[in-house]
Amino acid sequence: MKRLIKNILIKSNLALGLAISVGFGCDGFLDPEPQTEELTKDIVFGDILQAEKVLNNVYSFMTSGLSEGAYYYAMLSSVTDESVNSFNWAGSWSVTNGAWTPVNQFDNRWNSRYQAIRRANLFLENIDVTPGNEPLKTRMKAEARYLRAFYYFELVQRYGGVPLVTELLSLDGDLLLPRNTMEECINFIVSECDAAADVLPIAYGSGDLGRVTKGTAMALKSRVLLLYASPLHNPSNEQGRWQAAANAAKAVIDMGVYELYPDYQKLFYTPFNKEVIFARENYGNTFFDNWNRPSGNIRGGWGGTNPTVNFVESYDMENGLAIDDPASGYDEGKPFDNRDPRLYQTVVTPGSTWFGDSYEPWIGGKDGRNPPAGVGNAGDGTWTGMNLKKFLQENFQNNTRTWIIFRLGEMYLNHAEALNEAQGPVPAVYDALDMLRSRPTVGLPPLARTLSKEQMRERIRKERQVELAFEEHRWFDVKRWQIGEQVLDGPAYGYRITRNGAGDLAYEKFVFQQRRYVTPTFDLYPIPQSEININKNLEQNPGW
């Protein structure tokens, strides 16, 4: 559908960049970039600083799980087995009650990502006329190509194959484009990553932190090839895809640029540390802290993200054994004793000290769902007996924080998963996992090198669940593995905790919510019905 468009030039600051056009009429991702007046183009692309603002605007579409969240500031984890949102915003989402539809959208990235892609195309088609500083222009073109590839990855990760638009569309062109195949989309993203990696620097000075680097492009290639090798998109289990994904992850590791940060907890609020490959900055953002601090704490948060028992049970014991192993020493009456140290660095556990105060999520406690009169807030109390600790700082000393999009820890996990599928549990697979498990603040023993390929597959999936918790991996991992019905469909558990006069805690595991996951329909997002309505050549995903 064509629409009336008016061109204006909007001046903006460096952080937000600038927009070249504003339209009105029918919305649709394939609306063309308007035919900008030559004078406007001359103004914008006649000066390299103004042109750079166009590029910065392409960056501005990147979202952060610390500020935007997936829906009303609830984390994406709240539609997985990781957590529930304390206000039940996540629980009322169409995903968890099975009422997700092409009209009742969730985590809809279709329009925004095509807007970002259009801005990237605008930049790429005009930057060559900008005078001066050819090396800078070459680098900026590589940045724009990477960003366009990243936004396409966000689309294919959700929807599968999508229309590839690599140039500005004109009003008299064909706007009713069909979907490209998944293979065509993957090949395009990979080729753009390779091209960008050949140009981008390994690192920047302090004034340019947050721009994409060579490692960023290589990390995206690793993630997209792992997606393409996974069961959702590789039903015939082509081994070459797994080997390509393993090679891509190993290439990032072998750069020798990145190192595992020694402190797992501090990793997430130490901006641009050596483990970070790419991150989005959130200057002075304390909303995430306010939203997720326990409600009854002396700092009075809103208790937003409550980890589930389903999630906590994925952690091993500190001796490296699973809790269902009779030799592990796990005690159901003391479920938080002697566990994988990453648990205590990710979750605020009952009776611990947090923000200088005792955390009391038991019945009658100040952090519970029904605190005593005048203490805490019943609406903000934890549903599950736990609150989120990961990403939070007790003392607010550093308000400049980042949302990590790629880090070295993920590359070890990507490499281990892909290599195990391609070659079985060879020593390099164990080595990759042991690197994470031996982080100084984790200190788990090495894995016993006796696992079958199938056992190693389950071990890697558990390691991803624990190591990458709340980093927006779990939702997409479950989809690409096609295990949603096993892990996301059914009861979500919390602990109902009581405390006796001696101060001892008793834990009752209870169902706080029944969730639904429709397999295989939910493995791909529905294309928004509004887009289907205006483009007869768009084919909806199966089951929707």
Secondary structure by P-SEA (a helix, b strand, c coil): cbbbbbbbbbbbcccccccccccccccccccccccccaaaaaaaaccaaaaaaaaaaaaccccccccccccccccccccccccccccccccccccccccccccccccccaaaaaaaaaaaaaaaacccccccaaaaaaaaaaaaaaaaaaaaaaaaaccccccccccccccccccccccccaaaaaaaaaaaaaaaaacccccccccccccccaaaaaaaaaaaaaaaacccccccccaaaaaaaaaaaaaaaacccccccccccccccccccccccbbbbbcccaaaaaacccccccccccccccccccccccccccccccccccccccccccccccccccccccccccccccccbbbbcccccccccccccccccccccccccccccccccccccccccccccccaaaaaaaaaaaaaaaccccaaaaaaaaaaaaccccccccccccccaaaaaaaaaaaaaacccccccaaaaaaaacccccccccbbbbbbccccccbbbbbbbbbcbbbbbcccccccccccaaaaaacccccccccc
